[in-house]
Amino acid sequence: MKKFDPKKIMPRYNLIAVLLTLVALAVVAKALYTMTAKRQYWMTVADRVKRDSVSVRPNRGNILSCDGQLMASSLPEYKCYLDFKTMKDTHTDSLWHVKIDSICEGLHQLFPEQSAAQFKAHLEEGMKKQSRYWAIWNKRIDYNTFCQLRSLPVFRLPSLRSGFTYEEYDARKRSYGSLAGRTIGAMYGAKDTARFGLELSYDSILRGTNGIVHRRKVRNKFLDITDTPPVDGADIVTTIDVNIQDLAERAVINELKEINGNVGVAIVMDVPTGDVKAIVNMEKCFDGEYREIHNHAVSDLLEPGSVFKPISLMVALDDGVVDTTYRVETFGGIFNMYGRDMKDWNWRKGGYGTLTLPQTLWYSSNIGVSRIIDDHYHNDPEKFVRGLYRTGIADDLGLEDVIPGYTPPVIRMPHKNKHGQWTNWSKTALPWMSIGYETQVPPISTLTFYNAVANGGRMMRPRFVQRVEKNGQTIMEFPPEVMREHICGKKALGEIQAILEQVVSVGLGKKAGSKSFHVSGKTGTAQISKGAGGYKAGGTNYLLSFAGYFPSEHPRYSCIVCIQKSGLPASGGGMSGVVFHNIAEGIMAQDIKLSVSEARDSASVFVPQVFNGNILAADYVLSHIGIPVNKSWTGSYANGNPIWGGGDIKGRSKVNLFQRKQYSDKYMPDVTGMGARDAVFLIEHRGVRCTLIGRGRVVKQSLEPGHFIKRGDRCQLTLEN
């Protein structure tokens, strides 16, 4: 056995150690070289395979109606491209040249606006340029179209072979089209930013929070690694009722087309809560169609006209300077006030003469209302304007954060200078202000006042959004908000309520009324100012209004309708009042249930009339609907053997059926009074051909009853209803 000799083994280990040391030094040297001389090169390579802090958009929340119907939501849209460089690198270009004709034909089927030849020329241009980002179609497409596009030849291959790429966008869609469009709002699609409406006001809630991911390229594919997940936006539940909104829009558009109006506004509000159930803003466009362009209901500062008169008289009644028995002289419909003629609408007919305070509103007398206010507040106009402020008509409703574009009312307050003279005020300011001029009030503020009258004097802030929901759970609520507990004293309120009901029942607002329920409200017809030029007689623009509530006894809804039109005729009651009537009747028809007994006509007969014919059939029907029958024969309808006769009504609840004289088959029967089917059966059963003239029951037959039938006889039957 040989002995172990360490001296012979050690040189081998030394050699291995030296080699390993040299390799380690080479690795370190290479690393140093990479970190210094090649640093920029490898940093560029790294940038191509990784992306840090990529923002990920969340899903935008939905906008819902008051009963949960989808009004606005986000749906995916796609912009599709071809990467011809990748197609060439993966040798798919040969397949492309084989399939290009079928691809272009498929594109033509999806997008008929362009022919297959045009698509082929477009795509061949991209192939020639070897573009890496060549748009297949220059517009975004929806998901269904995207799936069809993806199924075309070549496009259906994996992206790394086909070169088919796409960008996905969230497109905001409104389920009901333009319904309440200015209120719901819209988005700038390309920028993903809100434009107006609730989309803009509640953008932070609907948008959610972006997430963050970083991307790494592994085996030629990008993998997303989530750092912070996105938080989807919440849903907002509005107060809009889709059915009422649709009803109001159709009513406004129909009237605008009828009278060739320029702008139509309608707002429907729930009385107890102030919830806005419908808001319409229709405007005539250059092509003659009506669309929602601006939110006139909350932004238009116009002189309201006669719908302002109840507010003026409420102040006078509440201050106790007049009562409902007060009488005022309106003369012949023209009255000079401080150098300006105040006119009533019927001044050419001689005016109204002496009127009581309620009658000044019934007939919308400018002279009557302005004289009442001027006689009692001329020396202290500030007291009157403070009274207006007390009613809440000048309140800022605070809607600018809810509906962008809202503008609060402007009712100027007179002030005295140090010399005791009224500044920014004229002698004619008070009388004209009392009838709705020299003030600027948006329709939403006027309706808020009338809603308060209907609500027992409690003024509610208009509400557009009820709550915010996330995954079916309520995370935020916006309860009804009371702005003023009382807009005036109880006595004055009751008097105004009674007068507003009378305006519709006996005054100029009759067209706004209904036969099924009582309506309260006030008409308004105002000339629209043309700036420094004042009011022009020729080509005048008018604001036609009707504001009120229904039903009068237990108000459920308040509503205002405003129409702007050019030229005469112009009538607030006859035009806006008609729209109000249609909206009110449509809303109430949804849930009013009348007793069947109310539809009964006292003059009607409750037993059906029995015509001449097969009385077995009549007996069968009458017995099954519970009507007693007198008869003197036997037989059953089920056996199929007819018995011919007629019937008489006995009293109001019984029928007497009788059998008529029977003729043998050789003689012509009497078919007078029968229906066509029975008459033809009886006659042709005997071998006689029939011809019919008219519709209904037989009133004449060409062959008399009892005529002996001969071969080839023909009978003409004349029928009438």
Buried (B, 14 or more C-beta within 10 A) or exposed (E): EEEEEEEEEEEEEEEEEEEEEEEEEEEEEEEEEEEEEEEEEEEEEEEEEEBEEBEBBBBBBBBBBBEEBBBBBBEEBBBBBBBBBBBBEBEBBEBBEEBBEEBBBBBBEBBEEBBBEBBBEBBEEBBEEBBBEBEBBEEBBEEEBBEBBBEBBBBEBEEBBBBBBBEEBBBBBBBBEEBBBBBBBBBEBEEBEBBBBBBBBBBEBBBBEEBBBBBEEEEEEEEEEEEEEBBBBBBBBBBBBBBBBBBBBBBBBBBBBEBEBBBBBBBBBBBBBBBBBBBBBBBBEEEEEBBBBBBBBBBBBBBBBBBBBBBBBBBBBBBEBBEBEBEBEBBBBBBEBEEEEBBBBBBEEEBBEEBBBBBBBBBBBBBBBBBBBBBBBEEEBBBBBBBBBBBBBBBEBEBBEBBBBBBBBEBBEBEEEEEEEBEEBEBBBBBBBBBBBBBBBBBBBBBBBBBBBBBBBBBBBBBBBBBBBBEEEEEEEBEBEEBBEBBBBEEBBBBBBEBBBBBBBEBBBBBBBBEBBBBBBBBBBBBBBEEEEEEEEEEBBBBBBBBBBBBBEEBBBBBBBBBBBEEEEBBBBBBBBBBBBBBBBBBBEEEEEEEEEEEEEEEEEEBBEBBBBBBBBBBBEBEEEEBEBEBEEEBEBEEEEBBBBBBEBEEEEBBBBBBBEEBEEEBBBBBBBBBBEBBBBBBEEBEBEBEEEBEEBBEEBBBEBEBEBEEEBEBEBBBEE
